[in-house]
């Protein structure tokens, strides 16, 4: 499996380069970035034979089978469609689109081309959340409530490495997307009742810096989600699963019970790295000619819920 990583110099592009390096039978043969000197150095440092600043150049290559898109959010849908139209399988980082129209168009193009198109819903693949999912599937757990906190201190356009961004991040279409999809994935249901509130719009960034979201699925399970770019302290997303038989707290690839006792995740997956497991699923789906977990079609219901939440926020 010969891959191109677009956005390879960014924080998540680097994570994908590291991940693919651990996957047998896969290699990165091309990287794409916006700054020629930077992307050249990425290629040279990792021994990658091709680099460029135009995705179309990479897509024209016969030695590229698939693309991992780790580019700015606003480019995701258009670039994913570009990859499919060029005959390349694609894994697009979260979110697959920042509006429902583009999300639906991406799903339509995937169906027409028949190629693998996967959204980077990493939480589906973190061993911590996989452990919960396996227990639910076995009938050993039932979610009563998911209580989720997504907190950053990000009052300027900076990425996970603290470097300046050329685009503006978004609490709803990016960070809430993780939890909306995960809640619906873990419960196996689409939210039928939703609520949303947001704080003041930042005068320079033009986005809400604080947000609160509520969801309920037909079985009765609820999800409460708090998001902020104003929070000082450890950043990231922390999930509390309040279940009929126990409480569990997931912090990325780690899991503890309600009393902070570690849960043994050995044997859940071949790696403890959610990004690597996500990429493994994409590569396996391409090789096996099947729909991947977290395909764009599977994630579309989450995008529809985000659209409903956005309408509520706009009506405030």
C-alpha positions, 0 to 999 in steps of 0.5 A: 500500500503506497500512500501520500500524506497531505499536510505532512508537516503539521501536527497530525501529518506527523502522527500519520507518518509515525503511524504508517512507519509501524504498519507492515506492507505500507509506506509513504511515497509522497508528501504534500505541504504548502511551504516548499522548504518545510515539506522538502525537509520532511521528505528528506528527514524520513527518506520519502522519495517525492514531495510537492506543494500541489496535491494534484501532482501527487494524485497524478503519480502511478505509485500512489494508491491512497491518500491520508489527508491531514490538511486544514478543515475547510479543505477536507471535503473538496480534497477528499473528493479530488482524491476519489475523482483521481482514482485514489482511496482516501482517509480524511482527518476529522471532520470530513466536512465543515457543512452538511452539503459537502458531507453529503456530496463526499458520500455521493462521490464515494458511492459513485467511485466505489473507492474506500473513503474513510473519516478519521474518527480516531475515538472509534479506534482508541483501545479505551473506547474499543474496550467499552464498545466490545463490552456493549456489543457483548451485552455486558454494559449499557450506557446511561450517560456519557459526560465529556469535556473537550478543553483547550487554551487556544485564543490564537490560531495554533495547532497541537504543536503550538505553531501558528495556523493559517485557518481557524479551528472550530468547536462544533464541526471539529471538536464536537464531531469526535463526541457526536460520532462516538456517542452515536457509534457506542449507542448504535443510535442516532440522537433524536433530541439535541440542545446547544448553547454557546458563549460570546463570539471571539472578536478576532477569530469569529468563533464561539470559544465556549459551547455546551451540547446535549444529546439523547438517543431513543433508548434513553442514553444521554450525552453532555458535552462541554467544550472550551478554547478558554480553559487553562490546564491539561488540554484534550478530551476526557470521556466519562462513561456512566453505565449500568454496571460501572463507570469508566473514564477514557483519556485518549488510549488509556482507561480507568474505572470511576475510582481511577483504577487502571483497566487492562487494555492488553489484547484489545488491539495490536497497538495502543496508538489510536492514530495507528489503529485508524490507519491500519483499518484504512489500509486493511479495508483497501487491501480487502476491498471492504467498507472500513469502520468509520467510512464517510457513509457511516459518519454522515449521521454524525454530520447531520446531528452537527447540522441540527446543532448548528441550526440551534446555535444560529437561532440563539 
